[in-house]
Amino acid sequence: MVPVVLKGVITRVYGRDVFSCMLHDGIRAHEFSSREFFQAGESVRAQCESEGGKLVAGKVEKVPDLYPEVEERLMGAAKLQPAGKFDKTAEMLAPALERIARKIYAAQGLGRHTVVKFHGDADGISSALIFRKFLRANYAQQNGAIYSASEAMRDVERMGQQFRPLLVLLDFGSGEDSAQGLRIARSAGIEIISLDHHPPHQSSVPSFALRANPWDVVPEGGDGSRYPAGFVCSLLAPMFGAEAGGLEKLACAGDRSEIMPLSEEDRKRALVLDFVATYSGFGQGIDFYSEVLSKPELFGTILLQAESRLEEADAQLRAALKFKKTPKADIYWFNLDNISEKREFPNRGKISGRVFEIVGGNRPIVAIGVSKRTIIFRMNDLAVANGLRADSIIGAMKSSFSDFVENGGGHARAAALRITEGFEAAAVEEIIKMIERN
Ligand SMILES: [Mn+2]
């Protein structure tokens, strides 16, 4: 019998009476059996003897927390390939992506409990489909752009007891209104990673998460939102030897990004994902989406449905459009309540984005969709290039009209505002004035 001393973090325990324990020392994982029970996450020093190739622990003692050094060692030793290349922004994102990649590499090695939450639209779903190629985790859909306090409480309940829980947020959670939720999750010991292209508010992701966000690297006055979350994920994948395989284009098509050329097929695939996402409940996993994309018959049937719904909505939108020409952009506004139905495809955001297709033209355009208690903004790149930003307008509305503006957020080209019922028309009037004066 050969004595062996193991020192590290217990990552997994199973069995009864005699327990099989996995221990990681930062270099490799070891398995030993023990009569004593330990919790995953505990740091121990185990004196083992090798019996027939198996390690059996005699004396096991708890030692001060070794997790930080074990993780550090694993992160340092991560075998990673270079991040994806595209342009200057991608290049500048590489250091942030590398930190995330090392964290994920170590998490996988240590068997940490990992949950990936993705925004329920084509960009968020593409992001998750890319992640799924290199990260084993639980995937769950997020219907909405906010990581709310109540959701965080549910996550704490579900994940809090697990070994070093890790939460990955794709394409949402960067805004000020997610700060509360992130704070709760973080203080319950859930570690957070964010890949997003919504402007990171100082009180939110930057305070609580490891992040990769184009806003952190674009020059002053630039537009980080142009690079969808799926694109950011496509830069990370090669570090693990995986490939986005065109999913980044699907993300661009879904978020109307013009950073790369897109085919009609990319647009169709994004449309189908958006359609399916509308009918998928909260907590929906990722498998069904990849099934839809890979089964031509299912894909075709859904595409037909989605296209005909979209055509219908387009016709109604055309009839509802109101127009005003201003120095910086052409403004189109319309009542959404007669066009979109709750929880049906196309949703209000999607319809608002259709304005660009419908009115066409290579000019700066602002689309404003009005519905009960909500105003939705969409701007094209030319409007943003002219100095108009949806999130700035929303910020100005929030501070100038706090009596009827309740909430709001978003990014340069897409944002939404929540207002007191009955003040919708007044709010639109003020917004148009604001754009005129800009
Ligand atoms: Mn997005």
Residues whose N, C-alpha, C, O or C-beta is under 5 A from the ligand:
A	BS01	MN	D123 D171 P228 A229 D255
